């Protein structure tokens, strides 16, 4: 029997602009300009805060996304977008993504501390290293550096940023001479309440997880099964302890793709309708991008070839997400489906991030089961269509979690760091 944990889960919303499916834009509640409409984002922020959610999360890539595998190819700049949302909310955390490969640590440290100050302690930086040639070319490079080089730069980048944030509190200058950066100065931006922005990390490679264990307050993970999630949860927390940190100092919040209906049949109809109204090639293109292969050349009615499932010959130049790829391969190996069967299966079980299709009660069951199993500290929920999927989460799922003692009725803290510290203690490491 799973031992029950005390405290409450962490709940965030991964605001994938309009929703995680390419047909999301067809919602009657949206207009062609919704993604740049302040009223749209104001509604998202206020709805999330009405549900006392911990945070809203905005992914970003410094390039126009490829519509072949990106449901929302155009993105607003996250800190600007969330600063507006923070202005119409009071306690909702705002998590923005920025790359260590295509930013300068002094500029980013100043920008994020300003972001944290104007949001009154509600800001977080989601640390990524970027992948693919498109963003590199926007910055005058042919391609991104090899993976290990990107993470070595990221580790030094984060250390410099944290030192600069400390300088805003102490007034001391930062003297740094490293492999990638030389800094001699201090920030003039005041911190909010002598604190610093919350740090998230989203990479699934070995060096990404090591960075998370050393510095992250939260990990945005990709987990498809509970058993895999339990192992990852324990691994990151054990490494945190080895770095001299409390295991409670890092929270694991995987993504979960959600389609919700009043009955399971209704949820499945909604899910199928949204998938059917999207481009027929979308799933194949997304799989190609995530796996680093041309999935369009695979025999749809044959199982995945072993050479496709085997680890890439060179992870340093692998262009996909290591975390997504590992989750997808593990999912395929469990049942050995044909390619066609797998693509149909991912409509309901997710691909990269786990999927959920069902009722509010069933989603609450899923959250409760993984939480008490020591697999997660919460979830970053990703509605199929953000504008109405978020409303259902707030108005129907959150009340169920509250009745079960898994979620707060009112905010008990004002800052995102406070929300994290107020959440449940971690599950046992072993």
C-alpha positions as CSV (number, residue, x, y, z in Angstrom):
1,X,0.0,0.0,0.0
2,X,1.3,3.5,-0.9
3,X,2.1,5.6,2.1
4,X,0.2,8.9,2.1
5,X,2.2,12.1,2.1
6,X,1.2,15.2,4.1
7,X,0.9,18.6,2.5
8,X,-0.4,19.6,-0.9
9,X,0.6,19.1,-4.5
10,X,2.1,21.8,-6.7
11,X,-0.1,22.7,-9.7
12,X,1.1,24.8,-12.6
13,X,-0.2,25.4,-16.1
14,X,2.1,25.2,-19.1
15,X,0.6,27.9,-21.2
16,X,1.4,26.7,-24.6
17,X,0.0,29.9,-26.1
18,X,-3.3,28.5,-27.4
19,X,-3.0,24.8,-26.4
20,X,-0.8,21.8,-27.0
21,X,-2.7,20.6,-30.2
22,X,-2.4,22.3,-33.6
23,X,-6.2,22.6,-33.9
24,X,-6.5,24.6,-30.7
25,X,-6.8,27.9,-32.7
26,X,-10.1,26.7,-34.1
27,X,-11.8,27.1,-30.7
28,X,-14.8,29.4,-30.9
29,X,-13.5,31.2,-27.9
30,X,-10.4,32.4,-29.8
31,X,-9.8,35.0,-32.5
32,X,-6.8,35.2,-34.9
33,X,-5.2,37.7,-32.7
34,X,-5.7,36.0,-29.3
35,X,-2.1,35.1,-28.7
36,X,-1.1,38.8,-28.8
37,X,-4.3,40.1,-27.2
38,X,-3.8,41.4,-23.6
39,X,-7.4,40.4,-22.7
40,X,-6.6,36.8,-23.6
41,X,-3.6,36.7,-21.3
42,X,-5.4,38.6,-18.6
43,X,-8.1,35.9,-18.6
44,X,-5.5,33.1,-18.4
45,X,-3.8,34.8,-15.4
46,X,-7.0,35.6,-13.5
47,X,-8.5,32.2,-14.1
48,X,-5.3,30.4,-12.9
49,X,-5.2,32.7,-9.8
50,X,-8.9,32.0,-9.1
51,X,-7.9,28.4,-8.8
52,X,-5.0,29.3,-6.4
53,X,-2.6,27.6,-8.9
54,X,1.1,28.0,-8.1
55,X,2.3,29.2,-11.4
56,X,1.9,29.7,-15.1
57,X,4.8,28.5,-17.3
58,X,5.7,29.9,-20.7
59,X,8.1,28.0,-23.0
60,X,10.1,29.8,-25.5
61,X,12.6,29.3,-28.4
62,X,14.4,32.3,-29.9
63,X,13.2,31.4,-33.4
64,X,10.0,31.0,-35.3
65,X,8.7,27.5,-34.6
66,X,8.2,25.0,-37.4
67,X,4.4,24.6,-37.9
68,X,5.1,21.0,-39.0
69,X,5.8,20.0,-35.4
70,X,5.0,23.1,-33.3
71,X,1.3,23.7,-32.5
72,X,2.2,27.3,-31.6
73,X,5.1,28.5,-33.8
74,X,4.8,32.2,-32.8
75,X,5.7,33.1,-29.2
76,X,5.5,36.3,-27.2
77,X,8.7,37.2,-25.2
78,X,8.0,35.5,-21.9
79,X,9.1,38.1,-19.4
80,X,7.2,40.9,-21.1
81,X,4.1,38.7,-21.5
82,X,4.2,37.5,-17.9
83,X,4.9,41.0,-16.5
84,X,1.6,42.1,-17.9
85,X,-0.1,39.0,-16.4
86,X,1.6,39.7,-13.0
87,X,0.1,43.2,-13.2
88,X,-3.5,41.8,-13.1
89,X,-2.8,39.1,-10.5
90,X,-1.5,39.1,-7.0
91,X,-0.1,35.7,-6.0
92,X,0.2,33.6,-9.2
93,X,3.8,32.6,-10.0
94,X,5.1,33.4,-13.5
95,X,7.8,31.1,-15.0
96,X,9.6,32.3,-18.1
97,X,12.1,30.4,-20.3
98,X,15.5,31.8,-21.5
99,X,18.5,30.1,-23.1
100,X,22.0,30.1,-21.6
101,X,23.4,29.6,-25.1
102,X,22.0,32.8,-26.6
103,X,22.0,35.2,-23.7
104,X,24.6,37.1,-21.6
105,X,24.6,36.3,-17.9
106,X,24.9,39.9,-16.7
107,X,22.0,41.0,-18.9
108,X,19.8,38.1,-17.9
109,X,20.6,38.5,-14.2
110,X,19.5,42.1,-14.4
111,X,16.4,41.4,-16.5
112,X,15.2,38.5,-14.2
113,X,15.9,40.4,-11.0
114,X,13.9,43.3,-12.4
115,X,11.2,40.8,-13.4
116,X,11.1,39.3,-9.9
117,X,11.0,42.8,-8.3
118,X,8.1,44.1,-10.4
119,X,6.2,40.8,-9.8
120,X,7.0,41.1,-6.1
121,X,8.7,37.8,-5.8
122,X,6.7,35.7,-8.2
123,X,9.2,35.3,-11.0
124,X,11.1,32.1,-12.1
125,X,13.6,31.4,-14.8
126,X,13.3,28.1,-16.7
127,X,16.9,27.3,-17.7
128,X,17.4,25.8,-21.1
129,X,20.4,25.4,-23.4
130,X,18.5,25.4,-26.8
131,X,18.8,22.9,-29.6
132,X,18.5,23.0,-33.4
133,X,19.9,25.3,-36.0
134,X,17.1,27.8,-36.3
135,X,17.8,29.7,-33.1
136,X,21.5,29.5,-33.7
137,X,21.2,31.2,-37.1
138,X,19.1,34.0,-35.6
139,X,22.2,34.8,-33.5
140,X,24.7,34.5,-36.4
141,X,25.8,30.9,-35.9
142,X,25.5,27.9,-38.2
143,X,24.3,25.6,-35.4
144,X,24.2,25.2,-31.7
145,X,27.4,23.9,-29.9
146,X,27.6,20.2,-29.0
147,X,25.4,19.2,-26.0
148,X,28.1,18.9,-23.4
149,X,29.6,22.3,-24.3
150,X,26.1,23.8,-24.0
151,X,25.7,22.4,-20.5
152,X,29.2,23.3,-19.4
153,X,28.4,26.9,-20.5
154,X,25.0,26.7,-18.8
155,X,26.6,25.6,-15.5
156,X,29.0,28.5,-15.5
157,X,26.2,30.9,-16.7
158,X,23.9,30.0,-13.8
159,X,26.7,30.3,-11.3
160,X,27.5,33.8,-12.6
161,X,23.8,34.8,-12.5
162,X,23.4,33.6,-8.9
163,X,26.5,35.5,-7.9
164,X,25.2,38.6,-9.5
165,X,21.8,38.2,-7.7
166,X,23.8,37.8,-4.4
167,X,25.6,41.1,-5.3
168,X,22.3,42.9,-5.3
169,X,21.8,41.9,-1.7
170,X,25.4,42.3,-0.4
171,X,26.6,45.2,-2.5
172,X,29.8,43.3,-3.2
173,X,31.3,43.2,-6.7
174,X,31.5,39.9,-8.6
175,X,35.0,39.0,-9.9
176,X,34.6,36.0,-12.2
177,X,37.1,34.6,-14.6
178,X,35.9,31.4,-16.1
179,X,36.0,29.3,-19.3
180,X,33.1,31.2,-20.9
181,X,32.6,34.5,-19.0
182,X,34.5,37.3,-17.4
183,X,32.5,39.5,-15.0
184,X,33.7,42.4,-12.9
185,X,30.8,44.3,-11.4
186,X,27.5,44.1,-9.5
187,X,23.9,44.6,-10.2
188,X,22.2,47.9,-9.3
189,X,18.7,46.4,-9.5
190,X,17.3,45.9,-6.0
191,X,16.2,42.4,-5.0
192,X,12.7,41.7,-3.8
193,X,12.8,41.0,0.0
194,X,16.5,40.0,-0.2
195,X,15.5,37.0,-2.3
196,X,16.1,35.8,-5.8
197,X,14.0,34.4,-8.6
198,X,13.1,30.7,-8.5
199,X,15.1,28.4,-10.8
200,X,13.5,25.8,-13.0
201,X,15.4,23.3,-15.2
202,X,13.9,21.4,-18.1
203,X,16.7,19.3,-19.7
204,X,16.6,15.5,-19.5
205,X,20.2,14.7,-20.3
206,X,22.7,13.5,-17.6
207,X,24.3,17.0,-17.4
208,X,20.8,18.6,-17.4
209,X,19.7,16.5,-14.4
210,X,23.0,17.2,-12.6
211,X,22.5,20.9,-13.1
212,X,19.0,20.5,-11.7
213,X,20.2,18.6,-8.6
214,X,22.8,21.3,-7.9
215,X,20.8,24.5,-8.4
216,X,17.2,24.1,-9.4
217,X,14.2,24.8,-7.2
218,X,11.9,23.0,-9.6
219,X,12.3,20.4,-12.4
220,X,10.0,20.4,-15.4
221,X,10.3,16.7,-16.2
222,X,9.1,14.4,-19.0
223,X,7.7,11.2,-17.5
224,X,5.3,8.7,-19.2
225,X,5.0,6.1,-16.5
226,X,4.8,6.2,-12.7
227,X,7.7,3.7,-12.2
228,X,10.0,5.8,-14.4
229,X,8.9,9.0,-12.6
230,X,9.6,7.4,-9.1
231,X,13.2,6.5,-10.2
232,X,13.8,10.0,-11.7
233,X,12.4,11.6,-8.5
234,X,14.7,9.7,-6.3
235,X,17.7,10.2,-8.5
236,X,17.4,14.0,-8.6
237,X,16.9,14.2,-4.9
238,X,19.8,11.9,-4.0
239,X,22.0,14.0,-6.2
240,X,20.7,17.1,-4.5
241,X,21.7,15.7,-1.1
242,X,25.2,14.9,-2.5
243,X,25.5,18.6,-3.4
244,X,24.7,19.4,0.2
245,X,21.1,20.4,-0.4
246,X,17.9,19.3,1.4
247,X,15.9,16.9,-0.8
248,X,12.9,19.1,-0.1
249,X,14.7,22.0,-1.9
250,X,14.0,20.7,-5.4
251,X,10.4,20.0,-6.6
252,X,9.6,17.6,-9.5
253,X,6.7,18.8,-11.7
254,X,6.3,16.8,-14.9
255,X,4.2,18.0,-17.8
256,X,0.8,16.3,-18.3
257,X,-1.2,16.8,-21.5
258,X,-4.9,17.0,-20.6
259,X,-8.2,16.5,-22.4
260,X,-11.1,16.6,-20.0
261,X,-14.8,15.7,-20.4
262,X,-17.8,15.2,-18.2
263,X,-17.5,11.5,-19.1
264,X,-14.6,9.5,-20.4
265,X,-16.4,9.0,-23.7
266,X,-16.9,12.7,-24.1
267,X,-13.3,13.3,-23.3
268,X,-12.3,10.8,-26.0
269,X,-14.6,12.4,-28.5
270,X,-13.1,15.8,-27.8
271,X,-9.6,14.4,-28.1
272,X,-10.2,12.6,-31.3
273,X,-12.0,15.6,-32.8
274,X,-9.1,18.0,-32.0
275,X,-6.6,15.5,-33.4
276,X,-8.6,14.9,-36.6
277,X,-8.9,18.6,-37.2
278,X,-5.2,19.1,-37.1
279,X,-2.7,18.4,-40.0
280,X,-2.6,14.6,-40.8
281,X,1.2,14.8,-40.8
282,X,1.6,16.5,-37.5
283,X,2.1,13.4,-35.3
284,X,4.8,12.0,-37.7
285,X,6.6,15.3,-37.9
286,X,6.5,15.7,-34.1
287,X,7.9,12.2,-33.7
288,X,10.6,12.9,-36.2
289,X,11.7,16.0,-34.4
290,X,11.6,14.4,-30.9
291,X,13.4,11.2,-31.9
292,X,15.9,12.8,-34.3
293,X,14.8,10.6,-37.2
294,X,12.7,10.9,-40.4
295,X,9.7,9.0,-39.1
296,X,8.0,9.5,-42.5
297,X,10.3,6.8,-43.9
298,X,9.2,4.2,-41.4
299,X,6.8,1.4,-42.3
300,X,3.6,2.4,-40.5
301,X,2.5,-1.2,-40.2
302,X,5.7,-2.6,-38.8
303,X,7.2,-2.2,-35.3
304,X,9.9,0.4,-34.8
305,X,13.3,-0.9,-36.0
306,X,15.9,-1.5,-33.3
307,X,18.3,1.0,-34.9
308,X,15.6,3.7,-34.4
309,X,15.2,2.8,-30.7
310,X,18.9,2.4,-30.0
311,X,20.6,5.4,-28.4
312,X,21.9,7.9,-30.9
313,X,25.5,7.3,-32.1
314,X,26.4,10.8,-30.9
315,X,24.4,12.5,-28.2
316,X,26.5,15.6,-28.6
317,X,25.0,16.4,-31.9
318,X,21.6,14.9,-31.3
319,X,19.0,17.6,-32.3
320,X,16.0,16.3,-30.3
321,X,15.2,16.3,-26.6
322,X,17.0,13.6,-24.7
323,X,14.4,13.5,-22.0
324,X,11.5,13.2,-24.5
325,X,13.4,10.6,-26.5
326,X,14.1,8.4,-23.4
327,X,10.4,8.6,-22.4
328,X,9.2,7.7,-25.9
329,X,11.6,4.8,-26.4
330,X,10.6,3.3,-23.0
331,X,7.0,3.7,-23.9
332,X,7.5,1.9,-27.3
333,X,9.6,-0.9,-25.8
334,X,6.9,-1.8,-23.2
335,X,4.3,-2.9,-25.9
336,X,6.3,-3.1,-29.1
337,X,3.5,-1.5,-31.2
338,X,3.6,-0.8,-34.9
339,X,4.3,2.8,-35.8
340,X,0.7,3.3,-36.8
341,X,-0.5,1.8,-33.4
342,X,1.9,4.0,-31.5
343,X,0.8,7.2,-33.2
344,X,-2.8,6.3,-32.4
345,X,-1.9,5.3,-28.8
346,X,-0.2,8.7,-28.2
347,X,-3.6,10.4,-28.7
348,X,-4.5,9.1,-25.2
349,X,-1.2,8.4,-23.4
350,X,0.9,11.3,-24.6
351,X,4.2,11.4,-26.4
352,X,7.2,12.9,-24.6
353,X,5.0,14.2,-21.9
354,X,2.4,11.8,-20.5
355,X,-1.2,12.3,-21.7
356,X,-4.5,12.2,-19.8
357,X,-8.0,11.8,-21.4
358,X,-10.9,11.5,-19.0
359,X,-13.0,13.1,-16.4
360,X,-12.1,15.6,-13.6
361,X,-12.4,12.9,-11.0
362,X,-10.1,10.6,-13.0
363,X,-7.5,13.4,-13.4
364,X,-7.7,13.9,-9.6
365,X,-7.1,10.2,-9.2
366,X,-4.0,10.4,-11.4
367,X,-2.6,13.3,-9.5
368,X,-3.2,11.7,-6.2
369,X,-1.8,8.3,-7.2
370,X,1.5,9.7,-8.5
371,X,1.9,12.2,-5.6
372,X,1.5,9.5,-2.9
373,X,3.7,7.1,-4.8
374,X,6.6,9.5,-4.5
375,X,6.8,10.1,-8.3
376,X,6.1,13.8,-8.3
377,X,5.5,16.9,-6.2
378,X,2.9,18.1,-8.6
379,X,2.2,18.6,-12.3
380,X,2.6,21.2,-14.9
381,X,-0.8,20.7,-16.7
382,X,-1.0,21.4,-20.4
383,X,-4.6,21.7,-21.6
384,X,-5.5,20.7,-25.2
385,X,-7.2,24.1,-25.7
386,X,-5.9,26.5,-23.0
387,X,-8.7,28.9,-22.8
388,X,-11.4,26.4,-21.8
389,X,-9.2,23.5,-20.6
390,X,-7.9,25.8,-17.8
391,X,-11.4,26.7,-16.7
392,X,-12.3,23.1,-16.2
393,X,-9.1,22.5,-14.2
394,X,-9.9,25.4,-12.0
395,X,-13.6,24.9,-11.6
396,X,-13.8,21.1,-11.5
397,X,-10.5,19.4,-10.8
398,X,-9.1,21.8,-8.1
399,X,-12.3,21.4,-5.9
400,X,-11.9,17.6,-6.0
401,X,-8.3,17.9,-4.9
402,X,-9.3,20.2,-2.1
403,X,-12.0,17.8,-0.8
404,X,-9.3,15.1,-0.7
405,X,-6.9,17.3,1.3
406,X,-4.5,17.5,-1.6
407,X,-4.7,21.2,-2.4
408,X,-5.1,24.5,-0.5
409,X,-8.4,26.5,-0.4
410,X,-6.6,29.9,-0.4
411,X,-3.1,31.1,-1.0
412,X,-1.1,31.0,2.2
413,X,2.0,32.8,0.8
414,X,2.5,35.7,-1.6
415,X,5.6,34.6,-3.5
416,X,6.4,31.7,-5.8
417,X,9.3,30.6,-3.5
418,X,6.8,30.7,-0.6
419,X,4.4,28.5,-2.6
420,X,7.1,25.9,-3.1
421,X,8.2,26.0,0.5
422,X,4.6,25.6,1.7
423,X,4.0,22.5,-0.5
424,X,4.4,19.0,0.7
425,X,7.7,17.6,2.0
426,X,9.4,15.2,-0.5
427,X,8.7,11.5,-0.4
428,X,11.4,9.1,0.9
429,X,14.6,8.9,-1.1
430,X,14.6,5.1,-1.1
